[in-house]
Amino acid sequence: MAAVTEQVTLESADPVEIRIEVPAYDLFARVRKFLWLSSGMFSAASFAIPFVGFMAYGTSQTASTNFLAAVVSACLFGIASLLHFGPEVA
């Protein structure tokens, strides 16, 4: 992590040192975070789409395909979370 230090001087106070930590993201870290986010969002959408279709149209013809995709994506999201592909604090 890169840290930036600057000094702030107020009129009636002593100089105060403020540390601002700026995360340095390289390409690999960005790809890891993208995989974590996209797998989680895809699994949530894959679970929601059949539910909305069932509630709106009363049919469940394609629910099995979407459910299988959601389960596979949820497993990938779990693996990505266990390998700490996501953010440090959530």
C-alpha positions as CSV (number, residue, x, y, z in Angstrom):
1,M,0.0,0.0,0.0
2,A,1.2,3.4,-0.8
3,A,0.9,6.1,1.8
4,V,0.8,9.9,1.2
5,T,1.7,12.2,4.0
6,E,0.8,15.8,4.1
7,Q,1.0,18.6,6.7
8,V,-2.0,20.7,7.5
9,T,-1.6,24.0,9.3
10,L,-4.5,25.7,10.9
11,E,-4.5,29.3,12.2
12,S,-4.7,28.5,15.9
13,A,-3.4,25.0,16.0
14,D,-0.1,23.2,15.8
15,P,0.8,21.4,12.5
16,V,-1.0,18.1,12.2
17,E,0.2,15.2,10.1
18,I,-2.4,13.3,8.2
19,R,-1.8,9.9,6.6
20,I,-3.9,9.1,3.6
21,E,-3.5,5.6,2.3
22,V,-4.0,5.2,-1.4
23,P,-4.3,1.6,-2.6
24,A,-2.0,0.7,-5.5
25,Y,-3.9,-1.6,-7.9
26,D,-1.9,-3.4,-10.4
27,L,-3.4,-5.4,-13.3
28,F,-3.6,-8.7,-11.4
29,A,-5.4,-7.1,-8.5
30,R,-7.9,-5.5,-10.8
31,V,-8.6,-8.8,-12.6
32,R,-9.0,-10.6,-9.2
33,K,-11.5,-8.0,-8.0
34,F,-13.4,-8.1,-11.4
35,L,-13.7,-11.9,-11.2
36,W,-15.0,-11.7,-7.6
37,L,-17.5,-9.0,-8.4
38,S,-18.8,-10.4,-11.7
39,S,-19.3,-13.9,-10.4
40,G,-21.2,-12.7,-7.4
41,M,-23.4,-10.3,-9.4
42,F,-24.0,-13.0,-12.1
43,S,-25.2,-15.5,-9.6
44,A,-27.5,-13.0,-8.0
45,A,-29.0,-12.1,-11.4
46,S,-29.3,-15.8,-12.4
47,F,-31.3,-16.4,-9.2
48,A,-33.5,-13.3,-9.7
49,I,-34.3,-13.7,-13.4
50,P,-36.3,-17.0,-13.1
51,F,-38.1,-15.6,-10.0
52,V,-39.2,-12.5,-11.8
53,G,-40.2,-14.5,-14.8
54,F,-42.3,-16.9,-12.7
55,M,-43.9,-14.0,-10.8
56,A,-44.7,-12.0,-14.0
57,Y,-45.7,-14.8,-16.3
58,G,-46.4,-17.8,-14.1
59,T,-44.2,-20.1,-16.2
60,S,-41.0,-21.8,-15.2
61,Q,-39.8,-23.2,-18.5
62,T,-36.3,-21.8,-18.5
63,A,-35.9,-21.8,-14.7
64,S,-33.7,-24.9,-14.6
65,T,-31.1,-23.5,-17.0
66,N,-30.9,-20.3,-15.1
67,F,-30.8,-22.1,-11.8
68,L,-27.9,-24.3,-13.0
69,A,-26.0,-21.2,-14.1
70,A,-26.7,-19.5,-10.8
71,V,-25.4,-22.5,-8.8
72,V,-22.2,-22.7,-10.9
73,S,-21.6,-19.0,-10.6
74,A,-22.3,-19.1,-6.8
75,C,-19.7,-21.9,-6.5
76,L,-17.2,-19.7,-8.4
77,F,-18.0,-16.8,-6.2
78,G,-17.4,-19.0,-3.1
79,I,-14.0,-20.1,-4.5
80,A,-13.1,-16.5,-5.3
81,S,-14.0,-15.5,-1.8
82,L,-12.1,-18.3,-0.2
83,L,-9.0,-17.3,-2.3
84,H,-9.4,-13.7,-1.1
85,F,-10.1,-12.3,-4.6
86,G,-12.4,-9.7,-3.1
87,P,-11.6,-6.6,-1.0
88,E,-9.7,-6.8,2.2
89,V,-12.6,-5.5,4.3
90,A,-16.2,-5.9,3.3
